[in-house]
């Protein structure tokens, strides 16, 4: 139902790129990427304007992922209603914040996402409950690890049911570590190792966003 989630679970490295509003998304969606990231935190995308671009990706190879501007249920709901197959949530610092993000992504009984009819490319179903359960199970949910507090709570965040990837925000994390943009230094590299180990311990993936975003186990 969601090829990118299947790939992540299998341990294959998946690679995507960030798209901007002036790019022909339909062409990039068949350019060999596993996903295209619509970034509503640090780019000109407005979350309520995503649907037309995401719809042009129907039947294409790449999955649409959306980074919301903040861990807020209404923003996550807008992104999912536009057709996102994965949600990236910035600045997730605790397990409670990760749980809130997961609940906002999922329909009852696993979450509190408001229903607005069938949204996104999920297939055909015999009944509506099957659609709801499919979305709950197949959506990719990605908290970002960007702060010292999140490093302290890595295991708790990675343990939250529904979390698929721990995604490193490299610039913010390096600034928090006191080594701004010094990605080769030992302090930063040790933090990456810690994140990768926490993800591996819980059987989920670790990834990093840096121009091209790679996600790997």
Protein Blocks (a to p, Z undefined) as FASTA:
>chain_A
ZZmlmmmmnopacddddddfkbcfklmmmnopabdcddfklmcbdfklmmmmmmmmgoia
bdcddddfbdcfklmmmmmmnopabdcdehifbfklmmmmmmmmpccfkbccdcebjedj
ebjcfbfklmmmmmmmmpccddddfbfklmmmmmmmmmpghiabdcddfklmmmmnopgh
iakbmklmmmmmmmmmmmmmnopacdddehjacddZZ
